[in-house]
Amino acid sequence: MDTSRPLRMMIVRSSAVLLLIALSGCATLPPTPPEPVATTEPDPLPLPEPTPEPIPEPPPVVEPEPVLPAEPQNIEPLIAVVISDRTPAYVEVSVALDKYLNHYEVYDLSDRSLSHQEAFAAITASEASAVVAVGLAAAQAAKEHSSIPVVIGQVFNVNDNDLLADNIKAVAVLPPIDLQIDAWRDLDPMLRNVGAILGPGHEDLIAETEKAMNENGIKFHYAIAESDRETLYLFNRLVRDIDGYILFPDNRILSRSVLTEMMSSASRRHVQVAVFNEPLLAYGAAFSAGTMVADIASTITRILEEILSGNIDSVAPLTELSEIDLQTNPATLRKLGLVSELTDARTTLADNQ
């Protein structure tokens, strides 16, 4: 009997079964996932730049108009104008007051026809409303004899002479010190040390000058003297450490001989000297800072207005001036290596504020 046939049939059936099983297994397995496709993500778009808010332009700086002292009104009541003597500076003030005083009488104390007491008796009898005393002698006589309010002009040592009182006011004899220092710095930007010698009683002036100096980067060196010889001694020590000197018009501590020696020493050491009297330019001063007679007269008149309005208590003991008259000495400036545009300059305080 041939047994190979059944065996072959069994092998065929087994192969068929195995094939069906394999096919069945292939149907149940999950399909192989496809290969991932590489993609390139685009770069993110840049954020939009913020649009800056437009910055409004600042409004233009409007400089305030300078406030000039109001022009005083003409004074109607009778005013007594008392001058110490016929010194031009005193006479010029009395003449300038003519612009503002409708009724006034001038008394010259150097006229020996009347004593001081008689002159003020005449003033009282005239029923004048106030006195303008020009110069030291007139101020001293007014302090002693006047029974009505007094305005003093052209007196430097008002504190030393104890002239001020509730009914006696004064006008400064010097122009604004800050204007002088500003002009000096324009003349010499390298100015660093300035000296001065004064007599007693000028603490306010010293403080004002020191403040103006500090604001301009200048060191102020000062000393107090009791006589002209002490002034010269102090000056000879001071002049070695300064490049500028203010010659204040204190006649208590100055004499012609001492003044001459001081100016000579300053010239040798190339020290600039500032004065308050134009004739002193001839002594070799670099420049003078003087007052203007019209400014003095208008300031006196404004004080009179307050007095006659019943406001004397609101008037300062010493009223400052507002203008300065600058004059230079070209020869001295050339020697010092300085160039000036200040010659014949007239400057008001309001112009510099």
URBEL-V658123 format. One record per helix or strand of 3 or more residues. SS is the DSSP state (a for helix, b for strand). FROM is the first residue (numbers start at 1). LEN is the number of residues. If there is no record, write none. Layout:
BEGIN
SS:FROM:LEN  SS:FROM:LEN
END
This chain:
BEGIN
a:4:25  b:79:5  a:88:12  b:104:5  a:116:10  b:130:5  a:136:10  b:150:4  b:168:4  a:177:11  b:193:6  a:203:13  b:219:6  a:228:14  b:244:3  a:256:13  b:272:4  a:278:6  b:287:4  a:293:16  a:312:3  b:323:6  a:330:7  b:345:4  a:350:3
END
